[in-house]
Amino acid sequence: MTTRLPRDLHPVAWWLWAIGMATAASLTTNPFVLLLLVAAATVVVVARRSDQPWARSFRLYVGMAVVIVVVRVAFRVVFGGGYAGTVVLDLPAVPLPGWAAGITLLGPVTRESLLAGLYDGLRLGTIVVCVGAANALANPKRLLRSVPPALYEIGTALVVAVTVLPQFADSARRVRAAQSLRAGETGRVAGMRRFLVPVLEDALERSLALAAGMDARGYGRSAGLTPARRRVTGALMLTGLGGICVGVYAVLDRTAPRYLALPMLVVGVAAAVVGLISAGRRVERSRYRPDSWRWPELVVAGAGIVTGLLGWWVSRHQVPLAFPDLSTFPQISALSLLGVVIAVAGGLCAPPPPSSYVVAVPLRQEVAA
């Protein structure tokens, strides 16, 4: 039995896998499906994350998801649920002026309103966890090498946006270790301020330093572009973005004319692709050891795409299971379980990540006779 050599999976494959699971999560409010998707992302991250600094950011996303769920339920309690049903907490209602009509402050809290807040918060939290899994598994620097050449001009913003949270996790570890070696304020508020300020400053400074280094080396710079070529490329990009926005809105809004839905979306995507190709031709670059797509990349990306497609099918053809009624116990379908199993199996098909710690092996020295 041969074992696979440790290597980094292509970052785009991890992002496709995570986007597929996030798509499936966005198309349902079933708490069991959402919790299974969170468990699937957690299992794959624990099994396939490396020991690099960005791999420690997954816990931050999980904590953010928990905060989202708590805040969503708290909003239902404070501003009233608007759902009739079994009252579980009878709070006095606070009268509001006439200009705030339609808003209820406190008042009776029903079980259905709490469940609605829990389901909505859990759906958003699951999407955040899926994005966190992609950030913990994909190498952000290698991801930037896979960015289309047309987007190189905004490389600085991409570097800061992609690396600031992984750098935050590494900065938190280093600041906590440094503060444990010296005395200081230990109060809850003062200790949090003493810890949070240097962490945020260090994470942002390191991301900006990376972006500045890329800018100093001419990242994304090009010369010899005529004004006419620039205007054509800009017009194609604007047309594509406008078409995509209109098409997505028409697809989501059933009352919009159908000729503004898929046809406009296809036209927008085509214009955007042509604009990206036109802008990318003027950027010349060379790669040292370019990332290749092998069968693990195809399996991981395909697993995410299949999971998203199964979630879409369930949301269209099994609506009571995808969006359970608040007064009944939620059920789960076999297709939803199959999507979760495919997501876990596909993620575990990735090769183990390489370790950053290399053990030196002494060379054999032959002694001349």
VOTIBA-341684 format. One record per residue: z, y, x of N, C-alpha, C, O, CB in turn. Coordinates in steps of 0.2 Angstrom, whole numbers, plus 5000, padded with zeros to 4 digits. Glycine has a CB too. Layout:
<mivos>
ZYXZYXZYXZYXZYX/...
</mivos>
This chain:
<mivos>
500049945004500050005000500050065004500450075009500650004995/499550115004499550175008499850225004499850234998498750185009/500150265008500550325005500150385007499750395012501250335008/500150435002499750495003500050545008500750545008499650534996/499650575012499950625017500150685013499850705009499450635022/500750715015500950775012500450835014500250845019501650795015/500350875008499850925009500050975003500250954998499150905010/499751035004499851084998499251074994498651074996499851155001/499451074987498951064982498551134981498851184983499151044975/497951134979497651194978498051244973498151214968496851184976/498151304974498551344970498251354963498651354958498751404973/497651354963497251364956497351304952497451314946496551374957/497451244955497551184951498251194947498351174942497551124955/498751214951499451224948499451274943499751264938499951244954/499051324944499051374938498651354932498851374927498751444941/498151314933497851284927498251244923498251234917497151254929/498651204927499151154924499651194920499851174915499451114930/499951244923500451284920500151324914500551324909500751334925/499551354915499251394909499151344903499251364897498651424911/498951284905498851234899499451224895499451214889498551174902/500051214899500651194895500951264892501151254886501151174900/500851314895500951384891500551394885500851414880500951444896/499951374885499551374879499751334874499851354868498851354881/499951274876500251224871500951254868501051244862500351154874/501351284872501951314870501851374865502251384860502351334875/501351414866501151464862500951454855500951494851500751514866/500651384854500351364848500851324844500651294839499751324849/501551334845501951294841502651324841502851364846502051224843/503051314836503751334836504251274835504851284834503851384830/503951214836504351154836504851154841504651154847503951094835/505451154840505951154846505951094850506051104856506651164843/505851034847505750974851505150974856505250954862505750914847/504651004854504051004858504151054864503951044870503451024854/504451114862504551164867505051134872504951154878504851224864/505651104870506051074875505751024879505951014885506751054871/505350984877505050934881504550964886504450944891504650884876/504251014884503751054889504251084894504051084900503351104885/504751114893505251134898505451084902505451094909505851174895/505651024899505850964904505250944908505450924914506150914899/504650944905504150924909503950964915503850944921503450914905/504051034914503951084920504551074925504351074931503951154917/505151064922505651054927505650994931505750994937506351054923/505450934928505350874932504850884938504950854943505150814927/504250914936503750914941503950964946503750954952503050944937/504251014945504451064950504951034954504951044961504751124946/505450994952505950964956505650914961505850904966506450934952/505150874958504750824962504250844967504150814972504450774957/503950904966503350924970503450994973502951024976502750924965/504051034972504051094975504251084983504551034985504651134972/504051134987504151134994504851164995505151184991503551164998/504951175002505551205004505451275006505851305010505951165010/504851305004504651375006505051425001505351404996503951385005/505151485003505551534999505351544992505751544988505451605003/504651544991504451554984504651494979504651504973503651564983/504751434982504951374978505651384975505851344970504951314982/506051434977506751444975506751484969507251504966507151464980/506151514967506151564961506151534954506251564949505551604962/506151464954506051434947506751444943506751454937505951354948/507251444947507951454943507951524940508251534935508551444948/507651574943507651634940507251644934507451674929507351684945/506751604934506351604927506751564922506651584916505651564929/507051514924507451474919508051514916508151524910507751414922/508351554921508851604918508551654914508851674909509251634924/507951684916507651734911507451704904507551734899506951754915/507251644904507151604898507751604894507751614887506851534899/508351584897508951584893509151644890509351654884509451554897/509051704894509251764892508751784886508951814881509151814897/508151764886507651784881507851754874507851784869506951764882/508051684875508251654868508951684866508951694860508451574870/509451704870510051734868509951804864510151814859510551734873/509451844868509351904865508951904858509051944854508951944870/508551854858508151844852508551824846508551854840507551794852/509051784847509551764842509951824840510151834834509951704844/510251864845510651914844510351974840510652004836510851944851/509651984841509252034837509252014830509352054825508552034840/509251944828509251924821509951934818509951954812509151844821/510451934822511151944820511252024818511552044813511651914824/511052064823511152134823510752164818510952204814511052164830/510052154818509652184813509452144807508952164803508952204817/509852094806509652054800509052014800508552034803509652104794/509051954797508551904797508051914792507451904793508751834797/508251944786507751944781507551884778507051874774507151984783/507851824779507751764777508351744772508851744773507751704782/508151724766508551694761508751624763508351584765508251704754/509351604761509551534763510351534763510751574760509251514769/510551484767511251474768511651524772511451534778511451404770/512051564770512451614774512951574778513351544776512751664769/512851594785513351564790513851614792514351594795512951524795/513651674792514051734794513951794790513451824790513851744802/514551804786514451864781514751924785515351934785514851844775/514351964787514452034790514352084786513952084782514052044797/514752144786514652194782514052234784513952244790515252244782/513652254779513052294781513152364782513652394779512552284775/512852394787512952464789512352504785511752494786512852474797/512552554781512052594778511652634783511952664787512352634772/510952644781510552684786510252734782510152724775510052634789/509952784785509652844781508952814778508752764780509552904785/508652854774508052844770507452834775507052784773507952894765/507452864780506852864785506852794789506352774792506852914790/507452754788507452694792507452634786507652584787508152684795/507052644781506952594776506552534779506152544783506552624770/506852474777506552414779506952384785506752324787505852424781/507352424788507752394793508452384791508752424788507852454799/508752324792509452304790509852304796509652264801509452244786/510452334796510852334802511452284799511852304795511152404804/511552234803512052184801511952154794511352144792512752214802/512452144791512352104784512452034785512552004790511652124781/512351994779512451924779511851894784511251914784512351894772/512151844788511651804792511551734790512051704789511951804800/510951714788510851654786510651604791510451624797510251654781/510651544790510451494795509751494796509551484802510651424792/509351504791508651514792508451574797507951564801508251524786/508751624796508651684801508851664808508451684813508951744799/509351634809509551614816509051564819508951564825510251584816/508851514815508351464817507651494819507351484823508251414812/507451544815506851584816506951624823506451614827506751634811/507451654824507551684831507651634836507351644842508251724831/507951574835507951524840507251494842507151494848508451474838/506851484837506251454838505751504841505451484846505951434831/505751564839505351614843505551634850505151634854505351684839/506251634851506451644858506351584862506151594868507151654858/506351524859506251464863505451464865505351434870506451404859/505051484861504351484862504151524868503851514873503951504856/504451594868504351634873504651614880504351624885504551704871/505251584879505651564885505251504888505251494894506251534883/504951464884504551404887503951434891503751404896504351354882/503551484888503051514892503251544898502951534903502651564887/503851574899504051604905504251544910504151554916504751644903/504551484907504651434912504051404915504051384921505051374908/503551394911502851374913502551414919502351394924502351364907/502651484918502351524923502851524929502551524935502351604920/503451514928503951504934503751444938503851444944504651504932/503551394934503351324937502751334942502751314947503251274932/502251374939501651394943501851434950501651414955501151424939/502351484949502551524955502951484960502851494966502951584952/503251434957503651384962503251334965503451314971504251354958/502751314962502351264965501751284969501551254974502051214960/501451344967500851364971501051414976501451454975500351404966/500751404982500751454987500451524986499851524985500551424994/500851574985500551634983500051664988499551694986501051694982/500151654994499651684999499051644999498451675000499951675006/499051574998498451534997498151554991497451544990498551464998/498551574986498151594979497751654980497251664977498751604974/498051704984497651764985496951744989496451784988498051814989/496951694993496351674997495851654992495251654993496451625002/496051624986495651594981495351654976495051634971495951544977/495651714976495451764972494651784973494451784978495851824973/494351794967493651814968493551874973493951914973493251824961/492951874976492851934981492851994977493052054980492251924985/492652004971492652064967493352094966493352154965492252054961/493852054966494552074965494852094972495452104971494952024961/494552094977494852104984495152184984495552194988494452094989/494752224981494952294981495652304978496052354980494452344978/495852264973496552274971497052224974497552204971496552264963/496852194980497252144983497952174984498452134984496952124989/498052234986498752254987499152254981499752224981498752334989/498952274975499352264969499452184967499952174965498952294963/498952144969499052074967499552044972499952004970498352034968/499552064978500052044983500752064980501252014980499952074990/500852124978501552144976501752104970502352084969501552214975/501252104965501452064959501551994959502051964956500852074954/501251964964501351884964501951874969502251824967500651854967/502051904974502551884979503251924978503751904981502351904985/503351964973503952004973504551954970505051964973503852064968/504351914965504851874962505051814967505651804968504651844956/504551784970504751734975505151764981505651734984504151694978/504951824983505351854988506051874986506551874990504951914991/506051884980506751904977507251844978507851854979506751924969/506951784976507351724977507651714984508151694986507051664975/507151724989507351714996507751774998508251765002506651715000/507651834996508151884998508851874995509351894998507851954995/508851854989509551834986509951784990510551794991509451814979/509551734993509951684997510151715004510751705006509451624999/509751755007509951785013510451845012510951845016509351815016/510451885007510951935006511651895004512151925007510751985000/511651845000512251814999512551785005513151785006512151754993/512151755009512451725015512651775020513151765023511851685019/512351835020512551895025513251925022513651935026512051945025/513251935015513851965013514451915013515051935013513751985005/514351845013514951805014515251805021515851785021514651735012/514951835025515151845032515551905033515851915039514651835037/515551955029515852015030516252035023516152005018515352075031/516752075024517252095019516852145015516452185017517952115021/517152155008516852205004517152204997517652164996516052195004/516852244993517152244986516952174982516452144983516852294982/517452144979517352084976517452084968517352034965517952034978/517452144965517552154958516852134955516352134958517652224956/516852124948516252094945515752154945515152134947516452074938/515852214943515352264943515152284950514652294952515652324939/515652304954515552324961515252274965514752284969516152344964/515452204964515152154968514352144966513952134970515452094967/514252154959513552144957513052204960512552194962513452144949/513352264960512952324963512852314970512352324973513352384961/513452284974513352274981512852224982512552214988514052254984/512752174978512252114979511552134977511152114980512552054976/511552164971510852174968510452224971509852214972510952194960/510752284973510352334976509952314983509352324983510752394978/510352284988509952264994509452204992508952204996510452234999/509652164987509152114986508452144983507952124985509452064980/508552184978507952214976507552254981506952254981508152264970/507952294985507652334990507252284995506652304997508152374994/507552234997507252195002506652155000506152145003507852145005/506752134994506152094991505552144990504952124992506352064984/505652204988505052244987504752264994504152274994505252304983/505252274999504952305005504552245009504052255012505552315010/504752185008504452125011503752115007503252105011504852065010/503652125001503052124997502552184999501952165001503152124990/502852245000502452295002502252295009501652315011502852365001/502652265014502452255021501852205021501452215025503052225025/501852155017501352105017500752135015500152125017501452045013/500752175009500152215007499952265012499352275013500352255000/500352305015500152345020499852315026499352345029500752385023/500052255028499752215033499052195031498552195035500152155035/498952175025498252155023497852215023497252215024498252125016/498052275020497652335020497452365027496952385028498052395016/497952355032497752375039497252335042496852355046498452375043/497152275040496652225042496052225038495552185039496952155042/495952275034495352285030495252235025494652225023494752285035/495752215022495752165016495352195010495552245008496452145014/494752165009494452195003493952255004493652274999494852204997/493952275010493452335012492752315012492652255015493752375018/492352355010491652345011491252405012491552465010491352305005/490652405015490252465016489552455014489352395013490352485024/489252505014488452505012488352495005487852475003488152445016/488852515000488752504993488452574991488752624991489352494989/487852564987487552624985487852654978488152604975486752614983/487852714976488152734970487852704964488152694959488052814969/487152694964486852654958487152584957487352564952486152654959/487252554963487552484963488252484960488452444956487452444969/488652534962489352544960489352554953489752524949489652594964/488852594950488952614943488752554939489052544933488452674941/488252514941488052454937488652404937488752374932487452424940/488952394943489452344943490052374938490352334935489752334950/490252434939490752464934490552454927491052444923490852534936/489952464925489752464918489752394916489952374910489052484917/489552344920489652274918490352254917490552214912489352224923/490752274921491552254921491852284915492152254911491852274927/491652354913491952384907491652354901492052334896491752454907/491052334901490752304895491052234894491152214888489952294896/491152194899491452134899492152134896492352094892491452094905/492552174899493252184897493252204889493652184885493652234901/492852254887492852274880492652214876492952214870492352334880/492152184878491952124874492452074873492552044868491252094876/492752054878493352004878493852034874494151994870493651994885/494052094874494652114870494452114862494852094858494752194872/493852134861493652134854493552064851493752044846492952174853/493252024856493151954854493851914852493951874848492751914859/494351924857494951894856495351914850495651884846495451904862/495251984849495552014842495251984836495551964831495552084842/494551974836494251954830494351874829494451854824493451964831/494451844835494651764834495351764831495451714827494651734841/495851804833496451794830496551824823496951804820496951834835/496151874822496151904815495651874811495051884812496051984816/495851834806495351804801495051854797494451834794495751754797/495251914796494951964791494351994795493952034791495452004789/494351994801493752024805493151994804493151934803493952034813/492552034804491951994804491851944809492051954815491352054804/491451894807491451834811490951844817490951814822491151774807/490451894816490051914822490351944827490051954833489451954819/490951974826491352004831491851954835492151974839491752064829/491851894833492251844835491951804842491951834847492451794830/491751744841491551704846490851734849490851734856491351634844/490351764846489851794849490051854854489751854859489351824844/490451894851490651954856491051924862491051954867491152004852/491451874860491851844866491451814871491551824877492351794863/490951784869490451754874490051804878489951804884489951704870/489851854874489551914878489951944883489751964888489251964872/490551964881491051994885491151954891491251974897491752004882/491251884891491451844896490851834901490851844907491551774894/490251834898489551834902489551894906489351894912488951824898/489651954903489552024906490052024912489952054917489652074901/490752004911491252004916491051954922491151974927491851984913/490751904920490551854926490051884930490051884936490351784923/489551914927488951944930489252004934489052014940488451974925/489752044932490052094935490352074941490352104947490452134931/490752014941491151994946490651964952490851974958491551934944/490151934950489651904955489351964958489251964964489151864951/489152014955488852074958489252114962489052134968488552124952/489952114960490352154965490552104971490752134976491052174961/490552044970490751994975490251994981490351974986490951934973/489652004979489051994984489152044990488852034995488452004981/489452104989489552154994490152144999490252175003489552224991/490552094997491152075001490952015005490851955002491752064997/490952015012490851965016491451945019491851985022490351985022/491651875019492251855022492151785025491651745023492751845016/492551765029492551695032493251665031493751705031492351695039/493251605030493851565029493951515035493551475037493851535022/494551515037494751465041495151405037495651415034495251495047/494851345038495151295034495151305026495751315024495851265036/494551315023494651335016494951275012494851215014493851345013/495251295006495551245002495051204998494551234996496051284997/495051144998494551104995494851074989495451064988494351045000/494451054984494651024978494550944979493950924980494251044972/495050904978495050834979495250804972495350844967495450804985/495350734972495450704965496150734963496250734957495450634966/496650744967497350764964497250834961497550844956497850764970/496850874964496750944961496450934954496650964949496350994965/495950894953495550884947496050854942496050874936494950844948/496450804944496950774939497450824937497550824931497250714942/497750864941498250914939497950964934498250974929498550944945/497350994936497051044932496851014925496951044920496451074936/496550954926496350924919496950904915496850904909495950854921/497550884918498150874914498350934910498550934904498650844918/498350994913498551054910498051074904498251094899498551114915/497351064906496851084901496951034895496851054889496151074904/497050964896497150924890497750934886497750934880497150854893/498250954890498850974886498751034881499051034876499450984891/498451084884498251144880497851124874497951154868497951194884/497351084875496851064870497251024864497151034858496251024872/497650974866498050944861498550984857498650974851498450884865/498851034861499251084857498851124852499051134847499551134862/498251144854497851174849497651134843497651164838497151204853/497451074845497251024839497851014834497751014828497050964842/498451004837499050994833499151064828499351054823499650984837/499051124831499251184828498651194822498851234818499251244833/498151164823497551174818497551124812497451134807496951174821/497751054814497651004810498350974807498350934803497250944813/498850994811499550964809500051024809500551034813499850914814/499851074804500251134804500951124802501451154806499951184799/501151084798501851074796502251044802502851054803501951024790/501951004807502250984813502351034818502851044822501950924815/501751074819501751124824502251184822502551214827501051154825/502251204816502651254814503151234808503051244802502251314811/503651194810504151164805504451214800504651274802504651124808/504551194794504951244790505651244792505951204794504951214782/505951304791506651324793507151284789507751274791506751394793/506951264783507451224779507451154780507851114777507351244772/507051124784506951054785507051034792507051084797506251024783/507250974794507350954801506650944804506150904801507750884801/506450974810505850974813505650904815506050864818505751014819/505050884814504750814816504250834822504050884823504450784811/504150774826503650784832503150734831503250674828504050774838/502550754832501950704832501850664838502050684843501350744830/501450614837501250574843500850614848500850604854500950504841/500350654845499950694850500350744854500150754860499350724846/500850774851501250814855501650784861501650804866501750854850/501850724859502150684864501650664870501850664875502550614861/501050644867500550624872500350684877500250674883499950604869/500350744874500250804878500750814884500650834889500150864874/501350804882501950814887501950754892502050774898502650804883/501750694890501650644895501150654900501150644906501550574891/500550674897499950694901500150744906499950744912499350714897/500550794904500750854908501150824914501050844920501050904904/501650784912502150754918501750714922501750714928502650724914/501350664920500950624924500450654928500350644934500550564920/500150704925499650744930499950784935499750784941499250794925/500550814934500950854939501150804944501150824950501450884936/501350744943501650694948501150664952501250634957502050644944/500450674949499950644953499750684960499350664964499250644949/500050744960499950794966500350764972500850724971500250864965/500050764978500350744984501050774985501050834983499850744990/501450744989502050774991501950834995501450834999502550724994/502350894995502250954999502450935006502850895007502551014996/502150975011502350965018502951005019503151055016501750985022/503350975024503951005025503851055031503451055035504550955028/504251115030504151165035504551155042504551185046504451235032/504951095042505351085047504951025051504850965048506051055046/504751035057504350995061504850965066505151005070503751025064/504850895067505250865072504850855078504250825078505550795069/505050875084504650875090504750805093505350775093504850925095/504150765094504250705097504050705104503450725106503750655093/504450685109504250685116503650645118503650585115504850675120/503250665122502650635124502850575130503350585133502150675127/502550525130502650475135502350485141501850505142502450405132/502750485146502550505153502450435157502950395158503050555156/501950425159501750365163501950385171501750435173501050345163/502350345173502550345180502050315185501950255184503250325182/501750345189501250315194501550265198502150275201500850365198/501250215199501550155203501550185211501750145215501250095202/
</mivos>
